[in-house]
Amino acid sequence: MDLDYDYIICGAGGAGLNLAYRLAAKEFHKYRILLIDKDDKQKDDRTWSIWTEGDGPFDHLAEKSWSKILFKNDEFEKVLSIEPYQYIKINGIDFYNYTLDKIKAAPNITFLQDEISNIETSSTLTNVKTTSSGTFKAKWIFNSILQVDIDKSKHNYVDQHFKGWIIKTSEPKFNPDVATFMDFSIEQKSECRFMYVLPTTAQEALVEVAIFSNNILKDNAYDEILRNYIEEDLGIESYEIKETEFGVIPMTTYPFESANAHGLTHIGTAGSAAKGSTGYAFLHIQDQVEFLVEKIRNGNPPIFPKSFFKNKYRWYDDVLLNVLLNKRMPLGKIFGDMFKKLPTGLMLKFLSNKTTMIEDLRIISKPKFLPFIKAAINEFWRTK
Ligand SMILES: Cc1cc2nc3c(=O)[nH]c(=O)nc-3n(C[C@H](O)[C@H](O)[C@H](O)COP(=O)(O)OP(=O)(O)OC[C@H]3O[C@@H](n4cnc5c(N)ncnc54)[C@H](O)[C@@H]3O)c2cc1C
């Protein structure tokens, strides 16, 4: 096996596969690329739900799409049209298979299943060490392996932990035309907790609980929340659990990109792609990859300018995390005020980091102002 490459991509997950898939195009066949993951990516280990205007490179992989979503908290419940978007559900395994098929067929990319034990970069070397296959050299490394130990006393940080079941009911119980985007009406237990439901048919849905807190629960505690919701809120007595998903992702404005160096660019969650205040990453990964591909196409070093990360959205995320961590106002109430008073499409545009300043002002004027002013002042002094 060759030991020298133009690019090595560490980690073949949401970000690594996305980048490798783009670099499998003919115009990049002149570059020799090594993609390494410890896993064979044959497990359906996650579901991506995202909104799209129909122009995303992976939209066609969606198992199901919805043009209407339900939002619910203690005070407000409404089915909302999300024009011009569609909310779509992409199964992890469909994304892995689709991208890997193209990557494995490309003459310029080698996929290696091995564990990466070290990545070394300096002015003279750019190496990736693996446990079983030796050390590989590259001109540039893209790393999506998350290894940072974040100092939570210095950075806004909260875990988003979630567990979901795909259930099949014995009778039709779901409206497959409406996805429950967020249901905050469940017991909050002094945390931020919500449910979401993605019905693919009248008898099948992914039912998931998401919790924003630094307190990971025991497995059976998630099961109890799911069971209560399915049986009491959804009124379903007879069902079978077909699949389970569990995940923990960081919600933080920690500048992961500060680990970038000459010859090393971080991508995906390890490269600040997960939005600090929501954990949504799939769409931001596409923005990152698009940017890097353009750099490679033009023969420029594949690096992000500071402004790619240090922008108004990081500040908004910091303020929202500050509100959440200091319990200044429940997130369910904040989102409720926004979803009640604003076009849902505009809210989704905001969560995609794509709004104009005028649109921002329209949005941030909707929830009660005082908790945000306090959080903004607190953030100003904290980051000074
Ligand atoms: C269960 C779950 C559901 C999610 N749902 C959504 C959603 O609906 N919408 C959304 O926008 N975001 C969602 N996210 C967040 C985000 O989109 C995903 O985490 C996404 O997979 C991030 O891509 P990534 O490449 O950064 O990380 P990953 O996809 O986790 O990829 C990292 C890769 O590195 C590999 N790796 C790790 N250590 C090593 C090592 N030492 N050597 C070799 N390989 C290694 C792993 O095997 C993995 O393949 C979800 C996350 C999870 C966990």
The ligand as an SDF file (V2000), in Angstrom:
LIG
                    3D

 53 58  0  0  0  0  0  0  0  0999 V2000
  -27.1770    9.7660   16.5560 C   0  0  0  0  0  0  0  0  0  0  0  0
  -26.9180   11.1350   15.9380 C   0  0  0  0  0  0  0  0  0  0  0  0
  -27.9300   11.7820   15.2290 C   0  0  0  0  0  0  0  0  0  0  0  0
  -27.6980   13.0320   14.6550 C   0  0  0  0  0  0  0  0  0  0  0  0
  -28.7140   13.6460   13.9600 N   0  0  0  0  0  0  0  0  0  0  0  0
  -28.4740   14.8270   13.3540 C   0  0  0  0  0  0  0  0  0  0  0  0
  -29.4950   15.4670   12.5840 C   0  0  0  0  0  0  0  0  0  0  0  0
  -30.6160   14.9660   12.5300 O   0  0  0  0  0  0  0  0  0  0  0  0
  -29.2010   16.6070   11.9220 N   0  0  0  0  0  0  0  0  0  0  0  0
  -27.9660   17.1960   11.9990 C   0  0  0  0  0  0  0  0  0  0  0  0
  -27.7370   18.2340   11.3560 O   0  0  0  0  0  0  0  0  0  0  0  0
  -26.9890   16.6420   12.7560 N   0  0  0  0  0  0  0  0  0  0  0  0
  -27.2120   15.4870   13.4370 C   0  0  0  0  0  0  0  0  0  0  0  0
  -26.2120   14.9130   14.1830 N   0  0  0  0  0  0  0  0  0  0  0  0
  -24.9540   15.6780   14.3570 C   0  0  0  0  0  0  0  0  0  0  0  0
  -23.9550   15.4920   13.2040 C   0  0  0  0  0  0  0  0  0  0  0  0
  -24.5540   15.7530   11.9610 O   0  0  0  0  0  0  0  0  0  0  0  0
  -23.3610   14.1040   13.1800 C   0  0  0  0  0  0  0  0  0  0  0  0
  -22.7210   13.8410   14.3970 O   0  0  0  0  0  0  0  0  0  0  0  0
  -22.3680   13.9140   12.0340 C   0  0  0  0  0  0  0  0  0  0  0  0
  -22.1670   12.5380   11.8990 O   0  0  0  0  0  0  0  0  0  0  0  0
  -21.0640   14.6510   12.2770 C   0  0  0  0  0  0  0  0  0  0  0  0
  -20.1180   14.2740   11.3030 O   0  0  0  0  0  0  0  0  0  0  0  0
  -18.5770   14.1190   11.6710 P   0  0  0  0  0  0  0  0  0  0  0  0
  -17.8970   13.6430   10.4740 O   0  0  0  0  0  0  0  0  0  0  0  0
  -18.1260   15.3560   12.3350 O   0  0  0  0  0  0  0  0  0  0  0  0
  -18.5420   12.9950   12.8140 O   0  0  0  0  0  0  0  0  0  0  0  0
  -18.8540   11.4260   12.6150 P   0  0  0  0  0  0  0  0  0  0  0  0
  -19.9370   11.2270   11.6290 O   0  0  0  0  0  0  0  0  0  0  0  0
  -19.0550   10.9050   13.9960 O   0  0  0  0  0  0  0  0  0  0  0  0
  -17.5120   10.8680   11.9970 O   0  0  0  0  0  0  0  0  0  0  0  0
  -16.3220   10.6920   12.7070 C   0  0  0  0  0  0  0  0  0  0  0  0
  -15.6870    9.4040   12.1880 C   0  0  0  0  0  0  0  0  0  0  0  0
  -14.4100    9.2330   12.7940 O   0  0  0  0  0  0  0  0  0  0  0  0
  -14.2290    7.8590   13.0450 C   0  0  0  0  0  0  0  0  0  0  0  0
  -13.1970    7.7430   14.0780 N   0  0  0  0  0  0  0  0  0  0  0  0
  -13.2640    8.1760   15.3680 C   0  0  0  0  0  0  0  0  0  0  0  0
  -12.0990    7.9160   16.0070 N   0  0  0  0  0  0  0  0  0  0  0  0
  -11.2850    7.3140   15.1060 C   0  0  0  0  0  0  0  0  0  0  0  0
   -9.9460    6.8250   15.1570 C   0  0  0  0  0  0  0  0  0  0  0  0
   -9.1920    6.9360   16.2490 N   0  0  0  0  0  0  0  0  0  0  0  0
   -9.4270    6.2420   14.0470 N   0  0  0  0  0  0  0  0  0  0  0  0
  -10.1650    6.1420   12.8990 C   0  0  0  0  0  0  0  0  0  0  0  0
  -11.4250    6.6020   12.7990 N   0  0  0  0  0  0  0  0  0  0  0  0
  -11.9790    7.1850   13.8770 C   0  0  0  0  0  0  0  0  0  0  0  0
  -15.5820    7.3520   13.4580 C   0  0  0  0  0  0  0  0  0  0  0  0
  -15.7040    5.9580   13.2630 O   0  0  0  0  0  0  0  0  0  0  0  0
  -16.4900    8.1640   12.5290 C   0  0  0  0  0  0  0  0  0  0  0  0
  -16.8000    7.4560   11.3520 O   0  0  0  0  0  0  0  0  0  0  0  0
  -26.4190   13.6630   14.7880 C   0  0  0  0  0  0  0  0  0  0  0  0
  -25.4280   13.0140   15.5280 C   0  0  0  0  0  0  0  0  0  0  0  0
  -25.6680   11.7750   16.0890 C   0  0  0  0  0  0  0  0  0  0  0  0
  -24.5600   11.1200   16.9050 C   0  0  0  0  0  0  0  0  0  0  0  0
  1  2  1  0
  2  3  1  0
  2 52  2  0
  3  4  2  0
  4  5  1  0
  4 50  1  0
  5  6  2  0
  6  7  1  0
  6 13  1  0
  7  8  2  0
  7  9  1  0
  9 10  1  0
 10 11  2  0
 10 12  1  0
 12 13  2  0
 13 14  1  0
 14 15  1  0
 14 50  1  0
 15 16  1  0
 16 17  1  0
 16 18  1  0
 18 19  1  0
 18 20  1  0
 20 21  1  0
 20 22  1  0
 22 23  1  0
 23 24  1  0
 24 25  2  0
 24 26  1  0
 24 27  1  0
 27 28  1  0
 28 29  2  0
 28 30  1  0
 28 31  1  0
 31 32  1  0
 32 33  1  0
 33 34  1  0
 33 48  1  0
 34 35  1  0
 35 36  1  0
 35 46  1  0
 36 37  1  0
 36 45  1  0
 37 38  2  0
 38 39  1  0
 39 40  1  0
 39 45  2  0
 40 41  1  0
 40 42  2  0
 42 43  1  0
 43 44  2  0
 44 45  1  0
 46 47  1  0
 46 48  1  0
 48 49  1  0
 50 51  2  0
 51 52  1  0
 52 53  1  0
M  END
$$$$
